[in-house]
Amino acid sequence: MKITPVTDKLSVADQPSEAEIAALSERGVRLVINNRPDGEEASQPGSAAERRAAEGAGMAYLDLPVTGPTITREAAQRFHEAVEASPGPVLAHCRGGTRSLTLWVIGEVLAGRMRREDVRAFGAERGFDLSGVVAWLDANA
């Protein structure tokens, strides 16, 4: 699993295994957010298995599945609220990390904490193409 720090509190990652999820508690993670719909790939553990791994290791778990076309303002707000309410570090994941970072960045722009013109550079600095965020903002904000 490749983990990319986004803020002091939030990191994003690609798909972790159940063992990797359970080990996140040793890194201080308090909340795991899964942004993948179940069944997206045959090899993914699925939300029920992820929840068992996270909660079994003493972490909270949020299943917030989205795809590029199904991201909503409400999903971005729910993502932000969960990160902000967490008493400690949060790891959000999807297949490669882009959807999780997209939810964060959309929320930041909508809240006025990030400028739309800074989105692409913010993603590039972390190794992500956030052109989908710009397209979403153009269509929805």
GIFENUR-V74088 format. One record per residue. N is the residue number from 1. PSI is psi in radians with two decimals (NA if undefined). OMEGA is omega in whole degrees, -180 to 180 (999 if undefined). D_FIRST is the distance of its C-alpha to the first C-alpha in whole Angstrom. Layout:
n: [N:N]
psi: [PSI:PSI]
omega: [OMEGA:OMEGA]
d_first: [D_FIRST:D_FIRST]
This chain:
n: [1:2:3:4:5:6:7:8:9:10:11:12:13:14:15:16:17:18:19:20:21:22:23:24:25:26:27:28:29:30:31:32:33:34:35:36:37:38:39:40:41:42:43:44:45:46:47:48:49:50:51:52:53:54:55:56:57:58:59:60:61:62:63:64:65:66:67:68:69:70:71:72:73:74:75:76:77:78:79:80:81:82:83:84:85:86:87:88:89:90:91:92:93:94:95:96:97:98:99:100:101:102:103:104:105:106:107:108:109:110:111:112:113:114:115:116:117:118:119:120:121:122:123:124:125:126:127:128:129:130:131:132:133:134:135:136:137:138:139:140:141]
psi: [2.24:2.09:2.28:2.03:2.41:-0.84:-3.10:-0.45:-0.49:2.33:2.70:2.74:2.91:-3.07:2.04:2.73:2.97:-0.70:-0.68:-0.65:-0.87:-0.62:-0.26:-0.51:-0.53:-0.37:0.03:0.05:2.36:-0.38:2.31:2.24:2.18:2.04:0.28:2.35:2.51:2.51:0.14:-0.66:2.56:-0.48:-0.17:2.55:-0.58:2.74:-0.63:-0.77:-0.70:-0.75:-0.78:-0.76:-0.79:-0.91:-0.58:-0.42:0.15:0.28:2.71:2.79:2.36:2.16:1.92:1.26:2.33:2.79:2.89:-0.89:-0.26:0.12:2.28:2.87:-0.72:-0.70:-0.74:-0.71:-0.73:-0.70:-0.88:-0.80:-0.71:-0.76:-0.83:-0.59:-0.30:2.38:0.01:-2.90:2.57:2.38:2.12:2.46:2.77:-2.63:-0.77:-0.10:-0.31:-0.79:-0.73:-0.79:-0.64:-0.80:-0.75:-0.87:-0.72:-0.80:-0.69:-0.75:-0.81:-0.55:-0.05:0.24:-0.14:2.44:2.47:-0.70:-0.18:-0.09:-0.88:-0.76:-0.70:-0.79:-0.81:-0.66:-0.41:0.08:0.40:2.53:1.92:0.52:-0.48:-0.55:-0.79:-0.76:-0.73:-0.79:-0.71:-0.63:-0.44:-0.26:NA]
omega: [177:-180:179:176:178:175:176:-176:-172:169:176:-177:170:-174:174:172:177:179:178:177:-179:-178:-180:180:178:177:179:-180:-179:-179:173:177:178:179:179:170:175:176:179:174:-178:-175:-178:-176:-177:-172:-179:179:178:179:179:-179:-178:-177:177:179:176:179:172:-177:176:174:-179:-174:175:167:180:-178:-176:178:179:174:-179:178:178:179:179:177:-180:-180:-180:179:-178:-178:-178:180:-179:-176:-178:170:176:-179:171:-179:-178:-179:-175:-180:179:178:178:179:179:-175:177:179:179:179:-179:180:179:-180:176:178:179:-177:179:-173:-176:-180:179:178:-178:179:-179:177:-178:173:-179:176:176:177:180:179:179:180:179:-177:-169:-174:999]
d_first: [0:4:6:10:13:16:18:19:18:15:12:10:7:6:7:5:8:11:11:8:10:13:11:11:15:15:14:16:15:17:16:14:15:14:15:15:18:18:19:17:16:17:14:13:14:16:17:19:17:14:17:18:15:15:19:19:18:20:18:19:18:19:18:19:19:20:20:21:25:25:24:27:28:28:24:23:26:24:21:23:25:22:20:24:25:22:23:20:17:15:11:12:10:11:10:9:10:14:16:14:16:19:20:20:21:24:25:25:28:30:30:31:29:28:30:29:30:27:24:24:24:21:19:19:19:15:15:16:19:20:24:23:23:27:28:27:29:32:32:32:33]
